[in-house]
């Protein structure tokens, strides 16, 4: 029989992953790394939903994780489109240069 992972361990892991993603968003200036950090944060919140849902034996956490995955896929597609526009116009992927994009 497989032993269940305690809820506290799953939530601690989700919190650590969220903190790593938040540090990546705050420290890095490259848009690709920022998008990857946001992806880590979304997956950490999805993990927290799955852990909490499994604690009470309800599928609600897994359903919320599916919504989070669809939102993450949308974020990636829009973010990469913006990165392509930024690189095409300014030849850089620096987030600070994005303020120069007008129109």
N, CA and C of each residue as an Amber inpcrd file, in Angstrom:
protein
   309
   0.8370000  -1.1830000   0.0000000   0.0000000   0.0000000   0.0000000
   0.8800000   1.2440000   0.0000000   0.4960000   2.2180000  -0.7850000
   1.2570000   3.4530000  -0.9010000   0.8670000   4.3920000   0.2340000
   1.8510000   4.9220000   0.9210000   1.5890000   5.8480000   2.0200000
   1.2460000   7.2250000   1.4510000   0.2790000   7.8710000   2.0590000
  -0.1350000   9.2010000   1.6170000   0.8550000  10.2500000   2.1150000
   1.0360000  11.2630000   1.2970000   1.8960000  12.3740000   1.6820000
   1.1050000  13.2820000   2.6170000   1.6720000  13.6540000   3.7570000
   0.9470000  14.5390000   4.6750000   0.6370000  15.8900000   4.0270000
  -0.4850000  16.4580000   4.4320000  -0.9210000  17.7230000   3.8390000
   0.1010000  18.8300000   4.0820000   0.7050000  18.8370000   5.2560000
   1.6800000  19.8830000   5.5830000   2.8870000  19.8360000   4.6410000
   3.3440000  18.6340000   4.2890000   4.4930000  18.5170000   3.3880000
   4.1540000  19.0430000   1.9960000   2.9710000  18.7250000   1.5110000
   2.5580000  19.2110000   0.2020000   2.4130000  20.7230000   0.1620000
   1.8570000  21.2920000   1.2400000   1.6910000  22.7440000   1.2810000
   3.0260000  23.4570000   1.4630000   3.9490000  22.8550000   2.1970000
   5.2860000  23.4450000   2.3280000   5.9980000  23.4410000   0.9800000
   5.8820000  22.3400000   0.2460000   6.4740000  22.2740000  -1.0870000
   5.8580000  23.3180000  -2.0080000   4.5420000  23.4680000  -1.9600000
   3.8740000  24.4780000  -2.7860000   4.3290000  25.8750000  -2.3990000
   4.4840000  26.1290000  -1.1120000   4.9590000  27.4330000  -0.6650000
   6.3810000  27.7180000  -1.1130000   7.2480000  26.7040000  -1.0470000
   8.6320000  26.8770000  -1.5070000   8.6870000  27.1440000  -3.0070000
   7.9000000  26.3960000  -3.7740000   7.8640000  26.6260000  -5.2160000
   7.3360000  28.0190000  -5.5450000   6.3080000  28.4560000  -4.8210000
   5.7680000  29.7870000  -5.0550000   6.8060000  30.8570000  -4.7250000
   7.5570000  30.6580000  -3.6400000   8.5960000  31.6240000  -3.2670000
   9.7060000  31.6710000  -4.3150000  10.0940000  30.5220000  -4.8520000
  11.1070000  30.4870000  -5.9080000  10.6130000  31.2420000  -7.1380000
   9.3620000  31.0270000  -7.5050000   8.8050000  31.7480000  -8.6420000
   8.7220000  33.2440000  -8.4040000   8.3310000  33.6370000  -7.1960000
   8.2390000  35.0540000  -6.8670000   9.6070000  35.7190000  -6.8980000
  10.6150000  35.0460000  -6.3830000  11.9760000  35.5860000  -6.4430000
  12.4300000  35.7250000  -7.8870000  12.0860000  34.7510000  -8.7250000
  12.4320000  34.8340000 -10.1430000  11.7730000  36.0040000 -10.8340000
  10.5330000  36.2970000 -10.4900000   9.8340000  37.4400000 -11.0910000
  10.4570000  38.7520000 -10.6390000  10.8200000  38.8250000  -9.3650000
  11.3360000  40.0750000  -8.8290000  12.7900000  40.3450000  -9.2150000
  13.5840000  39.3010000  -9.4250000  15.0200000  39.4830000  -9.6530000
  15.3730000  39.5630000 -11.1350000  14.8060000  38.7120000 -11.9410000
  15.2090000  38.6300000 -13.3480000  14.5710000  39.7270000 -14.1810000
  15.2510000  40.1610000 -15.2300000  14.7400000  41.1920000 -16.1220000
  14.4480000  40.6390000 -17.5080000  14.8090000  39.4140000 -17.7750000
  14.5620000  38.7940000 -19.0740000  13.1370000  38.2560000 -19.1020000
  12.4010000  38.5670000 -20.1610000  10.9750000  38.2320000 -20.2080000
  10.7490000  36.7150000 -20.2280000  11.6570000  35.9530000 -20.7980000
  11.4990000  34.4970000 -20.8410000  11.6080000  33.9110000 -19.4290000
  12.5620000  34.3930000 -18.6510000  12.7120000  33.9150000 -17.2780000
  11.5340000  34.3450000 -16.4110000  11.0120000  35.5280000 -16.6500000
   9.8460000  35.9850000 -15.8950000   8.6350000  35.1110000 -16.2080000
   8.4400000  34.7710000 -17.4780000   7.3290000  33.8850000 -17.8460000
   7.4930000  32.5010000 -17.2170000   8.7180000  31.9950000 -17.1760000
   8.9560000  30.6970000 -16.5430000   8.6930000  30.7740000 -15.0400000
   9.0450000  31.8940000 -14.4200000   8.8000000  32.0590000 -12.9860000
   7.3070000  32.1400000 -12.6880000   6.5600000  32.8130000 -13.5430000
   5.1060000  32.8660000 -13.3790000   4.5080000  31.4770000 -13.5370000
   5.0640000  30.7020000 -14.4430000   4.6040000  29.3180000 -14.6340000
   4.8510000  28.4860000 -13.3730000   5.9910000  28.6770000 -12.7340000
   6.2900000  27.9710000 -11.4890000   5.2980000  28.3700000 -10.4090000
   4.9690000  29.6540000 -10.3310000   4.0150000  30.1220000  -9.3290000
   2.6250000  29.5360000  -9.5720000   2.2060000  29.4580000 -10.8230000
   0.8950000  28.8730000 -11.1330000   0.8660000  27.3880000 -10.7890000
   1.9470000  26.6780000 -11.0860000   1.9900000  25.2550000 -10.7400000
   2.0110000  25.0460000  -9.2320000   2.6420000  25.9490000  -8.4900000
   2.6460000  25.8430000  -7.0310000   1.2400000  26.0330000  -6.4730000
   0.5000000  26.9810000  -7.0120000  -0.8750000  27.1580000  -6.5370000
  -1.7470000  25.9630000  -6.9250000  -1.5070000  25.3910000  -8.0790000
  -2.2390000  24.1880000  -8.4700000  -1.9220000  23.0130000  -7.5670000
  -0.6570000  22.8840000  -7.1620000  -0.2750000  21.8250000  -6.2290000
  -0.9830000  22.0010000  -4.8950000  -1.0970000  23.2380000  -4.4400000
  -1.7870000  23.4960000  -3.1750000  -3.2590000  23.1000000  -3.2800000
  -3.8910000  23.3780000  -4.4160000  -5.2840000  22.9730000  -4.6030000
  -5.4320000  21.4550000  -4.6040000  -4.5300000  20.7540000  -5.2700000
  -4.6110000  19.2910000  -5.3380000  -4.3830000  18.6750000  -3.9560000
  -3.4150000  19.2010000  -3.2190000  -3.1410000  18.6820000  -1.8730000
  -4.3430000  18.9160000  -0.9610000  -4.9080000  20.1120000  -1.0220000
  -6.0670000  20.4020000  -0.1680000  -7.2720000  19.5580000  -0.5810000
  -7.4600000  19.3500000  -1.8680000  -8.5720000  18.5210000  -2.3180000
  -8.4130000  17.0720000  -1.9140000  -7.1750000  16.5810000  -1.9440000
  -6.9640000  15.1810000  -1.5560000  -7.1120000  14.9870000  -0.0440000
  -6.8990000  16.0370000   0.7080000  -7.0620000  15.9560000   2.1690000
  -8.4960000  15.6000000   2.5380000  -9.4520000  16.1880000   1.8230000
 -10.8580000  15.9390000   2.1210000 -11.4930000  14.9370000   1.1570000
 -10.6970000  14.3730000   0.2660000 -11.2090000  13.3590000  -0.6420000
 -12.1710000  13.8890000  -1.6800000 -12.0090000  15.1490000  -2.0590000
 -12.8880000  15.7790000  -3.0400000 -12.1060000  16.0580000  -4.3300000
 -12.7760000  15.9930000  -5.4780000 -12.0820000  16.2690000  -6.7450000
 -11.9830000  17.7620000  -7.0670000 -12.4010000  18.6270000  -6.1660000
 -12.4010000  20.0640000  -6.4430000 -10.9990000  20.5990000  -6.7190000
 -10.0000000  20.1000000  -6.0000000  -8.6300000  20.5580000  -6.2100000
  -8.1170000  20.2160000  -7.5890000  -8.4760000  19.0330000  -8.0890000
  -8.0520000  18.6370000  -9.4220000  -8.7670000  19.4480000 -10.4960000
 -10.0200000  19.7750000 -10.2610000 -10.7630000  20.6040000 -11.2050000
 -10.1530000  22.0010000 -11.2740000  -9.8040000  22.5610000 -10.1160000
  -9.1560000  23.8770000 -10.1000000  -7.7970000  23.8200000 -10.7850000
  -7.0870000  22.7020000 -10.6440000  -5.7920000  22.5670000 -11.2980000
  -5.9440000  22.5710000 -12.8140000  -7.0200000  21.9800000 -13.3140000
  -7.2700000  22.0190000 -14.7640000  -7.5010000  23.4480000 -15.2190000
  -8.2340000  24.2320000 -14.4380000  -8.4250000  25.6480000 -14.7790000
  -7.1030000  26.4090000 -14.7270000  -6.2660000  26.0950000 -13.7500000
  -4.9710000  26.7570000 -13.6450000  -4.0940000  26.4040000 -14.8410000
  -4.1510000  25.1580000 -15.2850000  -3.3700000  24.7570000 -16.4580000
  -3.8240000  25.4870000 -17.7190000  -5.1280000  25.6600000 -17.8810000
  -5.6030000  26.3990000 -19.0560000  -5.2000000  27.8720000 -18.9790000
  -5.2260000  28.4440000 -17.7860000  -4.7860000  29.8280000 -17.6280000
  -3.2840000  29.9380000 -17.8940000  -2.5060000  28.9570000 -17.4820000
  -1.0680000  28.9710000 -17.7240000  -0.7660000  28.8580000 -19.2140000
  -1.5270000  28.0370000 -19.9220000  -1.3260000  27.9160000 -21.3650000
  -1.6560000  29.2300000 -22.0690000  -2.6890000  29.9050000 -21.6160000
  -3.0360000  31.2100000 -22.1820000  -1.9460000  32.2230000 -21.8780000
  -1.4410000  32.2010000 -20.6590000  -0.3750000  33.1280000 -20.2710000
   0.8710000  32.9130000 -21.1200000   1.2090000  31.6750000 -21.3950000
   2.3860000  31.3820000 -22.2030000   2.1980000  31.8710000 -23.6330000
   1.0350000  31.6390000 -24.2040000   0.8310000  32.0490000 -25.5930000
   0.8400000  33.5650000 -25.7370000   0.1860000  34.2780000 -24.8430000
   0.1820000  35.7340000 -24.9030000   1.5690000  36.2900000 -24.5730000
   2.2130000  35.7200000 -23.5700000   3.5440000  36.1840000 -23.1880000
   4.5760000  35.9780000 -24.2810000   4.5480000  34.8400000 -24.9420000
   5.4960000  34.6080000 -26.0260000   5.2040000  35.4900000 -27.2330000
   3.9250000  35.7910000 -27.4760000   3.6000000  36.7290000 -28.5480000
   4.1500000  38.1180000 -28.2340000   4.0340000  38.5360000 -26.9920000
   4.6120000  39.8220000 -26.5840000   6.1380000  39.7930000 -26.6760000
   6.7440000  38.6750000 -26.3080000   8.1990000  38.5610000 -26.4010000
   8.6580000  38.6480000 -27.8490000   7.9320000  38.0300000 -28.7570000
   8.2810000  38.1210000 -30.1760000   8.1570000  39.5470000 -30.6870000
   7.0980000  40.2520000 -30.2850000   6.9370000  41.6470000 -30.6900000
   8.0530000  42.5150000 -30.1150000   8.3940000  42.2900000 -28.8570000
   9.4520000  43.0620000 -28.2160000  10.7920000  42.8220000 -28.8950000
  11.0830000  41.5740000 -29.1910000  12.3480000  41.2670000 -29.8490000
  12.3670000  41.7680000 -31.2840000  11.2460000  41.6970000 -31.9600000
  11.1850000  42.1650000 -33.3450000  11.3740000  43.6660000 -33.4670000
  10.8460000  44.4270000 -32.5310000  10.9310000  45.8850000 -32.6220000
  12.1920000  46.4620000 -31.9870000  12.5940000  45.9280000 -30.8340000
  13.6870000  46.5400000 -30.0810000  14.9540000  45.6930000 -30.0250000
  14.9230000  44.4810000 -30.5320000  16.0600000  43.5590000 -30.5380000
  16.5860000  43.2670000 -29.1330000  15.6800000  43.2240000 -28.1620000
  16.0300000  42.8810000 -26.7940000  14.8480000  42.1920000 -26.1350000
  15.1210000  41.4460000 -25.0850000  14.0550000  40.8110000 -24.3030000
  13.9940000  41.3770000 -22.8920000  14.6040000  42.5450000 -22.6750000
  14.5940000  43.2020000 -21.3790000  13.2130000  43.7890000 -21.1140000
  12.6810000  43.5350000 -19.9240000  11.3420000  44.0030000 -19.5910000
  11.2810000  45.5220000 -19.5130000  12.3600000  46.1420000 -19.0490000
  12.3740000  47.5960000 -18.9400000  12.2440000  48.2760000 -20.3030000
  12.6940000  47.6080000 -21.3610000  12.5810000  48.1740000 -22.7070000
  11.1540000  48.1170000 -23.2180000  10.3020000  47.3300000 -22.5950000
   8.9130000  47.2110000 -23.0490000   8.1440000  48.5090000 -22.8650000
   8.6010000  49.3710000 -21.9740000   7.9060000  50.6490000 -21.7780000
   8.0830000  51.5660000 -22.9900000   9.0330000  51.2690000 -23.8620000
   9.2550000  52.0640000 -25.0710000   8.3030000  51.6900000 -26.1960000
   7.6140000  50.5550000 -26.0570000   6.6790000  50.1160000 -27.0970000
   5.3930000  50.9170000 -26.9810000   5.0740000  51.6530000 -27.9940000
   3.8490000  52.4610000 -28.0320000   3.0810000  52.1180000 -29.2950000
   1.7610000  52.2540000 -29.1950000   0.9280000  52.1280000 -30.3870000
   0.5140000  50.7900000 -30.7250000
